[in-house]
Amino acid sequence: MPQLVQILGLPFLMCLIIGAILAYFGIHVLKREIIFIDIAVAQVAAVGSIAAHLAFDAEEDALLSYLFSLGCVLLIAAFYAIARRKITQISIEAVIGISYAITAAGAMFLIGIAPGHAHAEEMLAGKLLWVTRQHIILCLVVFTAVAFCLYIFRKPLFRISENYEGAVTQGAKVICWDFVFYALLGVVITLAVRVTGIVTVFSFLIIPATISALFSAHWGLRMFIAWAAAIVASLAGLLFAYFFDFSIGPAVALFLGAVLVIAALLAKYNDVIRQIWNYTWNNISRILSRKEKLTNAF
């Protein structure tokens, strides 16, 4: 048990931190119908990091690498905010897909010519098993600051996520608020991808929010459900990876998918399950009542 805690303690804590912040963003992402935003933003951040490595030989965790990634993320955030308002011929999801394809090609090109490109490829895959206390502290501080901003700006962000056209009609500065949303999401993804990898981040962003949508439309309850799903899947995925010598990031993503399947079945057969539960409970109560009467009789 001590060895288990020593190996999986920090990865589990990181999963909790990342899952908590991405679950909230995920609800916004689903409502805005920009499902692949995290993959696109993560790819842009990777391009910035690889460019820093190529131009200045910056290491993965160097400040310069983070600054390059953040700069690229802010640029793409501004582009998405403007594109959603100004480009009407195609959907914002199509714009995101096109930007992902272009930046993915750029990343592959830079990886091919960058010295030490194998290190860059390792960065794209994540390193959840090797997360350190420094990573935990950095993510905790940054994500807390992001969460504070989300709380301060919750009303305009919520209004735009619920009804974009309605917010435009009411005179909201949608480009400005969209930039804030994409920038904050980009900051989180820039840090999270370096630790967990793109697939795991995508899973944390989309799957818990999807699970919550199956059971409720209320934001507070959806947050609780999404957090619970992230915690259960993280714990199950880490234990599975530990006992079966499996890669941690994909294992967590796999169990997030498994929780989604179970939740979908529960949501679909909710009435049947409730009837079975009521029938079983009534029978148990009846048996206990008879037993109590017999006991009192003797």
HUZI-V466021 format. One record per residue. PHI is phi in radians with two decimals (999 if undefined). PSI is psi as a letter, one per 40 degrees, with the letter a starting at -180 (none if undefined). D_LAST is the distance of its C-alpha to the last C-alpha in whole Angstrom. Layout:
PHI_PSI_D_LAST ; PHI_PSI_D_LAST
This chain:
999_d_49 ; -1.02_d_52 ; -1.15_d_54 ; -1.07_d_53 ; -1.15_d_53 ; -1.12_d_56 ; -1.41_d_57 ; -1.77_e_55 ; -1.04_d_55 ; -1.17_d_58 ; -1.01_d_58 ; -1.15_d_55 ; -1.10_d_56 ; -1.14_d_59 ; -1.05_d_57 ; -1.11_d_55 ; -1.15_d_58 ; -1.18_d_60 ; -1.09_d_57 ; -1.13_d_56 ; -1.32_d_60 ; -1.28_d_60 ; -1.08_d_57 ; -1.16_d_59 ; -1.04_d_62 ; -1.06_d_61 ; -1.11_d_59 ; -1.09_d_63 ; -1.08_d_64 ; -1.13_d_62 ; -1.18_d_63 ; -1.46_e_67 ; 1.02_f_67 ; -2.21_g_69 ; -1.04_d_66 ; -1.71_f_69 ; -1.09_d_70 ; -1.23_d_69 ; -1.14_d_70 ; -1.15_d_74 ; -1.13_d_73 ; -1.08_d_72 ; -1.16_d_75 ; -1.11_d_78 ; -1.08_d_76 ; -1.12_d_77 ; -1.05_d_80 ; -1.10_d_81 ; -1.15_d_80 ; -1.16_d_82 ; -1.09_d_85 ; -1.11_d_84 ; -1.15_d_84 ; -1.25_d_87 ; -1.43_d_89 ; -2.20_e_88 ; 0.97_f_86 ; -1.32_h_83 ; -1.31_i_80 ; -1.00_d_77 ; -1.68_e_75 ; -1.27_i_79 ; -1.04_d_79 ; -1.08_d_82 ; -1.12_d_80 ; -1.11_d_77 ; -1.15_d_80 ; -1.09_d_82 ; -1.08_d_78 ; -1.11_d_77 ; -1.05_d_81 ; -1.12_d_81 ; -1.13_d_77 ; -1.13_d_79 ; -1.13_d_81 ; -1.23_d_79 ; -1.10_d_77 ; -1.11_d_80 ; -1.10_d_81 ; -1.12_d_78 ; -1.10_d_78 ; -1.26_d_81 ; -1.09_d_81 ; -1.11_d_78 ; -1.52_d_80 ; -1.71_d_83 ; -1.62_h_82 ; -1.93_e_81 ; -1.25_d_82 ; -2.29_i_79 ; -1.31_i_76 ; -1.12_d_75 ; -1.12_d_73 ; -1.17_d_76 ; -1.08_d_78 ; -1.10_d_75 ; -1.09_d_76 ; -1.13_d_79 ; -1.13_d_79 ; -1.12_d_77 ; -1.05_d_79 ; -1.18_d_82 ; -1.23_d_81 ; -1.12_d_79 ; -1.11_d_82 ; -1.11_d_84 ; -1.12_d_81 ; -1.11_d_82 ; -1.13_d_86 ; -1.16_d_85 ; -1.08_d_83 ; -1.17_d_86 ; -1.81_e_88 ; -1.39_h_87 ; -1.11_h_87 ; 1.24_f_84 ; -1.15_d_82 ; -1.08_d_79 ; -1.13_d_78 ; -1.15_d_78 ; -1.11_d_76 ; -1.11_d_74 ; -1.10_d_73 ; -1.19_d_73 ; -1.47_e_70 ; 1.52_i_68 ; -2.65_f_66 ; -1.07_d_63 ; -1.13_d_62 ; -1.79_f_65 ; -1.09_i_64 ; -1.97_i_65 ; -1.10_d_64 ; -1.10_d_67 ; -1.09_d_66 ; -1.06_d_63 ; -1.12_d_65 ; -1.06_d_68 ; -1.13_d_65 ; -1.09_d_63 ; -1.15_d_66 ; -1.16_d_68 ; -1.19_d_65 ; -1.12_d_63 ; -1.10_d_67 ; -1.12_d_67 ; -1.07_d_63 ; -1.10_d_65 ; -1.12_d_68 ; -1.09_d_65 ; -1.20_d_63 ; -1.13_d_67 ; -1.74_e_68 ; -1.09_d_65 ; -1.15_d_66 ; -1.15_d_69 ; -1.15_d_68 ; -1.12_d_65 ; -1.11_d_67 ; -1.22_d_69 ; -1.15_d_66 ; -1.29_d_65 ; -2.71_g_68 ; -1.13_d_71 ; -1.13_d_74 ; -1.11_d_72 ; -1.14_d_73 ; -1.10_d_76 ; -1.07_d_77 ; -1.39_e_75 ; 1.53_e_78 ; -1.19_i_76 ; -1.44_g_78 ; -1.12_d_76 ; -1.12_d_78 ; -1.10_d_78 ; -1.26_d_74 ; -1.13_d_74 ; -1.08_d_76 ; -1.05_d_73 ; -1.10_d_70 ; -1.14_d_72 ; -1.17_d_74 ; -1.12_d_70 ; -1.09_d_69 ; -1.11_d_72 ; -1.08_d_71 ; -1.11_d_67 ; -1.15_d_68 ; -0.99_d_71 ; -1.36_d_69 ; -1.15_d_66 ; -1.12_d_68 ; -1.11_d_70 ; -1.70_d_66 ; -1.79_e_64 ; 1.59_i_67 ; -1.15_d_67 ; -1.08_d_65 ; -1.17_d_62 ; -1.10_d_63 ; -1.03_d_63 ; -1.12_d_60 ; -1.12_d_59 ; -1.30_d_61 ; -1.70_d_60 ; -1.19_d_57 ; -1.03_d_54 ; -1.14_d_56 ; -1.14_d_56 ; -1.04_d_52 ; -1.12_d_51 ; -1.19_d_54 ; -1.23_d_51 ; -2.05_e_48 ; -2.77_i_50 ; -1.92_e_53 ; -1.45_h_53 ; -1.07_d_55 ; -1.07_d_52 ; -1.18_d_49 ; -1.10_d_52 ; -1.11_d_53 ; -1.08_d_49 ; -1.11_d_48 ; -1.11_d_52 ; -1.12_d_51 ; -1.07_d_48 ; -1.10_d_49 ; -1.13_d_52 ; -1.15_d_50 ; -1.08_d_47 ; -1.15_d_50 ; -1.10_d_52 ; -1.11_d_50 ; -1.13_d_49 ; -1.14_d_53 ; -1.16_d_53 ; -1.14_d_51 ; -1.07_d_52 ; -1.10_d_56 ; -1.21_d_55 ; -1.41_d_53 ; -2.00_e_55 ; 0.94_f_58 ; -1.96_i_59 ; -1.11_h_61 ; -1.17_d_59 ; -0.98_d_61 ; -1.05_d_60 ; -1.14_d_57 ; -1.11_d_56 ; -1.08_d_58 ; -1.08_d_56 ; -1.33_d_53 ; -1.09_d_54 ; -1.12_d_54 ; -1.12_d_51 ; -1.10_d_49 ; -1.10_d_51 ; -1.08_d_51 ; -1.09_d_47 ; -1.12_d_47 ; -1.12_d_49 ; -1.15_d_47 ; -1.11_d_44 ; -1.19_d_46 ; -1.24_d_47 ; -1.85_f_44 ; -1.07_d_42 ; -1.14_d_41 ; -1.12_d_40 ; -1.09_d_38 ; -1.13_d_36 ; -1.13_d_35 ; -1.10_d_33 ; -1.11_d_32 ; -1.10_d_30 ; -1.10_d_29 ; -1.12_d_28 ; -1.14_d_26 ; -1.12_d_25 ; -1.15_d_23 ; -1.10_d_21 ; -1.10_d_20 ; -1.14_d_19 ; -1.13_d_17 ; -1.11_d_16 ; -1.14_d_15 ; -1.13_d_13 ; -1.08_d_11 ; -1.15_d_10 ; -1.15_d_9 ; -1.13_d_7 ; -1.10_d_5 ; -1.21_d_5 ; -1.17_d_4 ; -1.66_none_0
